[in-house]
Amino acid sequence: MSALQVFADRWSVPNYPPEKVFRPELVGLEAEIGVRLPEDDLQQVLSTGLPRPTTDLWDWVDKRSFWNRLSERTGWKVLLLFATEVPHISDFFSPPEVLQALNWRGRGMPDRLVPFANDSLGNLICFSYPDISNGEPTMPSVVIWDHEFGQVEALAENFTEFLRLYL
């Protein structure tokens, strides 16, 4: 079972199943933005769809953040359960929403970033390509771009590892 399917099973509800995405939509998106998306990630999206996370995910992220802050204050290594703070995922973007989110490039978002989701504050969770200019397939990392301060923070080495932060 893919990491995206496990994520959807854990953080979605049956009344709101993942939104289906079809290969022609993804191929059209790649042509529009001039970048090949990683095939493994595409397969996960095609087989699962785009999950619609519930507030249960937000509650889980908040509890996780509490334990991280407590461990930093107390120095108790036993409580160092999580190494990375994770954003509250609000929505995964459909191909048209990815294109719309790319409008942030004109407002400071680096060209190497391709957004695929946002967090509860409107920051963009993105693929970060080392060299987006040649359109060659490369394995992008996953970062979050803070739209208020223009900062980029690394989250994971790839999409699957990003999803595993929530599993």
Secondary structure, 3 states (H helix, E strand, C coil): CCHHHHHHHHHCCCCCCCECCCHHHHHHHHHHHCCCCCHHHHHHHHHHCECCCCHHHHHHHHHHHHHHHHHHHHCCHHHCCCCCCCCCEEEECCHHHHHHHHHHHHHCCCCCEEEEEEECCCCEEEEECCCCCCCCCCCCEEEEECCCCCCEEEEECCHHHHHHCCC
